[in-house]
Amino acid sequence: MSGGIARGRLAEERKAWRKNHPHGWRPAITVKQILVGIQDLLDQPNPADPAQTDGYQLFIQEPTEYRRRVRQQAKQYPPLV
């Protein structure tokens, strides 16, 4: 399907949604909910599904060292404000 056709169909769906929904289109999840979810994942990683094996091993075997390294990274790469 070409990009133009896909955009057209999405535009039609969006118009239908606005027409049928009393408040227009609204996202199912807010930016705040996304950020809180990310924070939760960083605070409590899922050990049953590790994305990084080294970090997982450290988290399981040496949680104090894991937290120290996380803090070190946070200091080394502060958010740009």
Backbone bond lengths (Angstrom), bond angles and torsions (degrees), N, CA, C in turn:
res aa  C-N    CA-C-N  psi(-1)  N-CA   C-N-CA  omega(-1)  CA-C   N-CA-C  phi
1 M - - - 1.446 - - 1.522 107.83 -
2 S 1.306 116.76 132.93 1.460 119.81 -178.38 1.518 110.14 -75.33
3 G 1.343 114.94 159.69 1.460 120.72 -179.42 1.511 113.18 -59.82
4 G 1.337 116.77 -38.29 1.454 120.34 -179.75 1.518 112.42 -64.43
5 I 1.323 115.81 -41.77 1.470 120.21 179.66 1.525 109.70 -66.48
6 A 1.342 116.35 -44.10 1.470 119.85 179.69 1.518 110.82 -61.80
7 R 1.343 117.39 -44.35 1.463 120.03 178.96 1.519 110.62 -63.18
8 G 1.326 116.83 -38.76 1.454 120.71 178.48 1.519 112.00 -62.28
9 R 1.323 115.74 -44.47 1.472 119.68 179.17 1.518 110.83 -65.09
10 L 1.328 116.70 -40.88 1.462 119.50 178.23 1.521 111.00 -63.87
11 A 1.321 116.81 -40.44 1.465 120.60 178.18 1.528 110.39 -63.20
12 E 1.335 117.42 -40.89 1.460 121.00 178.03 1.523 111.10 -63.70
13 E 1.336 116.39 -43.37 1.462 120.06 179.08 1.521 110.66 -63.31
14 R 1.330 115.99 -40.73 1.457 120.50 -179.74 1.532 110.33 -63.79
15 K 1.325 117.41 -42.27 1.465 121.18 178.05 1.525 110.31 -63.20
16 A 1.321 117.04 -43.47 1.467 120.66 179.43 1.524 110.19 -63.43
17 W 1.312 116.64 -41.11 1.464 120.41 179.53 1.521 110.12 -62.61
18 R 1.337 117.06 -46.18 1.462 120.82 179.65 1.516 110.97 -61.12
19 K 1.319 115.74 -40.49 1.464 120.57 -178.46 1.530 110.80 -65.68
20 N 1.328 116.26 -39.98 1.464 120.97 -175.28 1.521 114.12 -90.11
21 H 1.308 118.67 -15.03 1.456 121.44 -177.98 1.524 108.66 -103.29
22 P 1.331 118.46 128.93 1.466 120.23 -174.34 1.528 114.33 -63.75
23 H 1.303 117.94 -25.01 1.465 120.60 -177.57 1.524 112.73 -110.55
24 G 1.308 118.48 10.01 1.454 120.65 -176.50 1.517 110.71 76.77
25 W 1.315 116.20 -171.98 1.464 120.72 -177.97 1.514 110.44 -72.25
26 R 1.306 116.47 139.62 1.466 122.34 175.03 1.534 108.11 -138.42
27 P 1.313 115.99 141.97 1.470 118.32 178.35 1.527 110.58 -68.19
28 A 1.312 115.82 151.44 1.462 120.83 179.75 1.526 110.90 -77.95
29 I 1.321 117.63 -20.40 1.461 121.89 -177.50 1.530 108.04 -141.32
30 T 1.318 116.01 143.01 1.464 119.99 -178.13 1.529 110.83 -91.90
31 V 1.314 116.10 163.67 1.466 120.90 176.77 1.524 109.29 -60.40
32 K 1.323 116.36 -40.21 1.469 119.90 179.11 1.530 110.65 -59.17
33 Q 1.337 117.10 -43.70 1.466 120.43 179.46 1.529 111.19 -63.33
34 I 1.314 117.26 -37.66 1.463 121.08 177.93 1.523 109.99 -64.25
35 L 1.338 116.72 -46.84 1.465 120.41 -178.55 1.525 111.85 -65.91
36 V 1.325 117.38 -39.82 1.467 120.34 176.77 1.524 110.10 -63.88
37 G 1.333 117.05 -38.57 1.464 120.77 177.16 1.514 112.41 -62.62
38 I 1.328 116.49 -41.41 1.469 120.85 177.52 1.520 109.86 -64.57
39 Q 1.338 115.90 -43.91 1.463 119.63 179.08 1.532 110.63 -60.55
40 D 1.323 117.38 -42.03 1.465 120.91 177.96 1.528 111.38 -61.11
41 L 1.344 116.41 -42.13 1.465 119.67 178.91 1.524 111.61 -64.26
42 L 1.325 116.31 -36.52 1.463 119.42 178.69 1.528 111.40 -72.41
43 D 1.321 116.51 -36.88 1.465 120.69 179.67 1.519 112.68 -74.15
44 Q 1.331 115.90 -35.02 1.458 120.70 -176.36 1.525 110.06 -136.48
45 P 1.333 117.26 76.41 1.467 119.88 -179.77 1.528 111.08 -59.36
46 N 1.298 116.45 152.59 1.457 121.79 179.63 1.525 108.91 -86.21
47 P 1.326 118.21 102.60 1.471 120.03 -177.91 1.523 113.34 -66.77
48 A 1.321 117.97 -16.21 1.464 120.19 179.40 1.527 111.80 -78.69
49 D 1.351 118.01 -12.93 1.460 121.69 -177.51 1.529 109.98 -144.23
50 P 1.336 117.59 68.39 1.467 119.59 -175.75 1.528 112.70 -71.38
51 A 1.323 115.21 136.99 1.461 120.89 175.60 1.524 110.30 -86.01
52 Q 1.326 116.24 -29.82 1.460 121.30 179.33 1.529 108.55 -129.03
53 T 1.297 116.20 115.98 1.458 121.33 -175.33 1.526 112.40 -61.59
54 D 1.337 117.56 -43.51 1.470 119.96 -178.89 1.524 111.21 -62.43
55 G 1.319 116.43 -46.30 1.459 120.44 178.32 1.519 111.91 -63.00
56 Y 1.310 115.80 -38.08 1.461 121.15 178.39 1.529 110.63 -62.51
57 Q 1.326 116.43 -47.83 1.463 120.12 -179.22 1.525 110.83 -60.30
58 L 1.333 116.77 -43.45 1.457 120.85 179.49 1.527 110.24 -64.98
59 F 1.317 117.85 -42.41 1.462 122.83 179.26 1.527 110.84 -59.02
60 I 1.320 117.41 -41.72 1.465 122.26 -177.88 1.527 111.63 -77.55
61 Q 1.348 117.05 -45.35 1.459 120.54 -171.99 1.530 114.04 -86.58
62 E 1.335 116.91 -32.61 1.467 120.83 -177.63 1.536 110.27 -140.77
63 P 1.338 117.60 74.61 1.464 120.17 -175.82 1.539 113.72 -60.47
64 T 1.323 117.75 -32.53 1.470 120.67 178.62 1.523 110.36 -65.93
65 E 1.312 116.98 -44.17 1.468 121.32 178.20 1.524 110.44 -66.84
66 Y 1.314 116.85 -37.36 1.472 121.07 176.56 1.527 109.86 -57.98
67 R 1.334 117.03 -50.20 1.463 121.19 -179.32 1.526 111.13 -63.10
68 R 1.349 117.03 -38.08 1.462 120.56 178.57 1.519 110.68 -61.93
69 R 1.318 116.73 -43.69 1.469 120.74 179.97 1.534 112.09 -67.55
70 V 1.312 116.06 -37.38 1.468 119.40 177.42 1.530 109.51 -62.78
71 R 1.332 116.36 -45.57 1.474 119.75 178.11 1.526 110.91 -61.79
72 Q 1.331 116.83 -40.88 1.462 121.37 178.82 1.527 110.37 -60.37
73 Q 1.314 117.66 -44.58 1.460 121.57 178.62 1.529 111.09 -63.81
74 A 1.331 116.13 -39.14 1.466 120.14 179.61 1.531 110.80 -64.02
75 K 1.325 116.69 -37.88 1.469 120.39 177.91 1.535 110.77 -72.11
76 Q 1.312 116.42 -38.92 1.450 121.36 -177.92 1.533 111.50 -68.82
77 Y 1.332 117.37 -33.96 1.458 121.57 -177.92 1.537 109.66 -124.97
78 P 1.331 116.92 70.35 1.474 119.43 -178.79 1.523 110.81 -67.63
79 P 1.337 116.53 154.33 1.467 119.12 179.16 1.520 110.83 -65.36
80 L 1.307 115.61 145.29 1.462 120.70 177.47 1.516 108.17 -83.68
81 V 1.320 115.48 119.60 1.461 119.44 -178.03 1.508 109.63 -117.94
